[in-house]
Structure formats: structure tokens, C-alpha cells
Amino acid sequence: MVGGHVDYDQIAPSYDQRYGALEYKGIAATLLSLARAGPAERILEVGCGTGHWLPQLRAMAPHVYGLDSSLRMLEQGDQELRHHLVCGEAGQLPFLQAVFDLIVCVNAFHHFPEKRAFISRAAQTLRPEGILAIIGMDPHTGQDRWSLYHYFEGTREADLARYPSAEAIQSWLLEEGFVQVTSGTAEHIVHTMTGAAVLQSPFLQKDGTSQLALLTEEAYAAGLERIKADLHQAEKAGQTLEFVVDISLALVTGRAA
């Protein structure tokens, strides 16, 4: 069974382990391209978590800020950026109007309870010609392959409910007055783990992804048992079990009028 929300205060200490497993070069390149498209002097990342992307953004702009609803996630961030971090809700951005050149949201939009309110506030907070960029999964395309969906019941269905499609996000941006609204791909994650090593992957730990963090302990344990059973069967047959991740992260952008 899938629960209601992820407690990021609880998983904050181990959250950054995921960045050691994958490089996310596509996202890094996308952020660089967005910053150069301005040029951007003031950048805000909404849903910044532990602030992983903020040092890279800081190298592109003199004034970089991060906002997240989890205080403990923010406490894990770079000490030098601490005074540029704000604890708050995405749907109620606590900033003046027309102050940012670029607002980015990386793998966080699906967590916002007030998605449309965030887009509306972003439109107000951006300067004219400023850019809003939303990066995240789009399970509605049906093109992604992820073994996690196979082994942990209810995770794909939960993602279809949590993640709006790129097409829907584009429509929302247009309805809020954004122009030059486009969509594309920010990152294509292709990763295969083989054999029992999959059990040690940070992405297979209970707090390794929001998909697993939402599961009850019983549902999570049941998924692990399915993996172990398949590992055992593969070993008996002299085969190697592969755990496949083949996911594209969509990029939706729009310019403030």
C-alpha cells in the first residue's frame, strides 16, 4: 500500500546518497543553458531540498536562493548558502514581485500540494522575460522502464497520480500568462544493476526514492522479497537478474510576459 506523503525531515540525513550513485549530467547542463539564456542575475530554486544544485547555480549567477518546505533538508545544505535558504511553501512564495530572472524546480514539482498556485506565484515573482523551468518525471508517456514499478505494487499508479504530464504543465503555464512555453528532455537516466548488488543500491533503500518512501513497511518488505525470490531463481538457472532504470526527465519552460 502507498501512503500519503513523504516525510523529508526524517530522511534528510541520508537524502544526498542518491547523488553519489548517479551524476545527473543532463540536469547540470540544462541548468547551465537556462542560466545563460537570460542572462540571469537572480536565480531561485523551489523545492531545493538539501541544496545540491545551488552551488552550481551560484557559479552561474551572483545571487542564488533556495526554498524548501523541509527545514531539516535545508539544514543539510551548504553552510555558505545558509543565509540564502528559505523554509516555505511553493504555493506561497514569500518574495517580492519581479525579483528573479530564473526560477527552477528540479524533481520537486510533484510534491507541491498547490501546483497551480506555485506557477501563479512564479509568474508574479519573475521579472519580465524571466524563465520558469520545471524538471521532473512524466510517467504518462508510457515510455519509461523501471524495475521498481514491477516489484513494488502500487508505485506506478501512485506516480501517475502524483506527477502531472508535461502537456498538463504546459497548459497551466499558458493559462497563467507565460509565453514561449516549450517542453523537452532534461535528462535521460539509463542505468542497469545486476545480481544481488541491486539490494545495496541507494535507490532501493526505503528512503532512497519518494516512490519507496511512500510505501508502508509491509509493502516495501513484500517488494524486497519479490526481488530476492527472483534473484534466487535466476541463480538456480545460472542467469543474472537485471534491475533496469530507463527514465527520461521532462523539461517544461516558459517566459514571464
MOKA-V701696 format. One record per residue. RES is the residue in one small letter. OMEGA is omega as a letter, one per 30 degrees, with the letter a starting at -180 (* if undefined). D_CENTER is the distance of its C-alpha to the mean C-alpha in Angstrom with 1 decimal. Layout:
# MOKA-V701696
RES,OMEGA,D_CENTER
RES,OMEGA,D_CENTER
This chain:
# MOKA-V701696
m,l,22.1
v,a,18.6
g,a,18.6
g,a,17.5
h,l,14.7
v,l,13.0
d,a,15.1
y,l,13.0
d,a,16.4
q,a,17.6
i,a,15.1
a,a,14.6
p,a,17.3
s,a,15.9
y,a,12.1
d,l,12.6
q,a,14.4
r,a,11.5
y,l,12.0
g,a,15.6
a,l,15.2
l,a,13.4
e,a,13.9
y,a,11.2
k,a,14.2
g,l,13.1
i,l,10.3
a,l,13.1
a,l,15.6
t,l,13.8
l,l,13.5
l,l,17.2
s,l,18.3
l,a,17.0
a,a,18.7
r,a,21.8
a,a,22.0
g,f,23.1
p,a,24.2
a,l,22.0
e,a,23.7
r,a,21.4
i,l,17.6
l,l,15.3
e,a,11.6
v,a,10.7
g,a,8.4
c,l,9.2
g,l,9.5
t,l,12.1
g,a,12.2
h,a,11.5
w,a,11.4
l,l,14.2
p,l,17.1
q,l,16.3
l,a,16.2
r,l,19.3
a,a,21.1
m,a,20.7
a,a,21.8
p,a,24.2
h,a,22.4
v,a,18.7
y,l,17.3
g,l,14.4
l,l,14.0
d,a,12.5
s,a,14.2
s,l,14.6
l,a,17.6
r,l,17.5
m,l,14.0
l,a,15.6
e,l,18.7
q,a,17.1
g,l,16.5
d,a,19.0
q,a,22.4
e,a,23.3
l,a,20.5
r,a,21.1
h,l,23.2
h,a,20.5
l,a,18.1
v,l,18.3
c,a,17.7
g,a,17.4
e,a,16.0
a,a,13.9
g,a,16.7
q,a,19.3
l,a,18.5
p,a,21.5
f,l,22.4
l,l,25.4
q,l,25.5
a,a,25.2
v,a,24.1
f,l,21.0
d,a,21.1
l,l,17.4
i,a,14.5
v,l,10.9
c,a,7.6
v,l,4.7
n,a,1.2
a,a,4.2
f,a,7.0
h,l,7.8
h,a,8.7
f,l,11.1
p,a,14.6
e,a,16.1
k,a,14.0
r,l,17.2
a,l,18.4
f,a,15.5
i,l,16.3
s,l,19.9
r,l,19.6
a,l,17.7
a,l,20.6
q,a,23.0
t,l,21.5
l,l,21.3
r,l,24.5
p,a,26.3
e,l,24.7
g,a,21.5
i,l,18.2
l,a,15.1
a,a,12.2
i,a,9.2
i,l,6.8
g,l,5.3
m,l,7.5
d,a,11.0
p,a,13.0
h,l,15.9
t,a,17.1
g,a,18.4
q,a,18.1
d,l,15.6
r,a,17.3
w,a,15.9
s,l,18.6
l,l,16.6
y,a,17.2
h,a,20.9
y,a,21.5
f,a,19.7
e,l,21.2
g,a,19.4
t,l,15.8
r,l,15.8
e,l,17.6
a,l,15.3
d,l,12.3
l,l,14.7
a,a,15.3
r,a,11.9
y,l,10.3
p,l,12.7
s,l,13.9
a,l,13.7
e,l,17.4
a,l,17.0
i,l,14.7
q,l,17.4
s,a,20.1
w,l,18.8
l,l,18.6
l,a,22.1
e,l,23.4
e,l,22.4
g,l,24.4
f,l,22.0
v,a,23.8
q,a,23.1
v,a,20.1
t,l,18.8
s,l,16.1
g,a,15.6
t,l,13.5
a,a,11.4
e,l,11.2
h,a,13.3
i,l,12.8
v,a,16.2
h,l,17.2
t,l,20.1
m,a,21.4
t,l,25.0
g,a,27.3
a,l,27.0
a,a,24.7
v,a,21.8
l,l,22.6
q,a,21.8
s,l,18.4
p,a,15.8
f,l,13.6
l,l,16.6
q,a,17.2
k,a,16.9
d,a,14.2
g,l,12.5
t,l,9.9
s,l,9.4
q,a,11.6
l,a,14.3
a,l,14.1
l,a,15.0
l,l,18.0
t,l,21.4
e,a,23.0
e,a,25.4
a,l,23.0
y,l,21.1
a,l,24.5
a,l,25.6
g,l,22.8
l,l,23.7
e,l,27.3
r,l,26.8
i,a,25.3
k,l,28.2
a,l,30.7
d,l,29.5
l,a,29.6
h,l,33.1
q,l,34.2
a,l,33.0
e,l,34.8
k,a,38.0
a,a,37.8
g,a,37.4
q,l,34.0
t,l,30.6
l,l,27.6
e,l,24.5
f,a,21.0
v,l,19.1
v,l,15.5
d,a,15.6
i,l,12.4
s,l,11.7
l,a,8.6
a,l,10.3
l,l,11.1
v,a,13.1
t,l,15.3
g,l,18.4
r,l,21.1
a,a,22.6
a,*,26.2
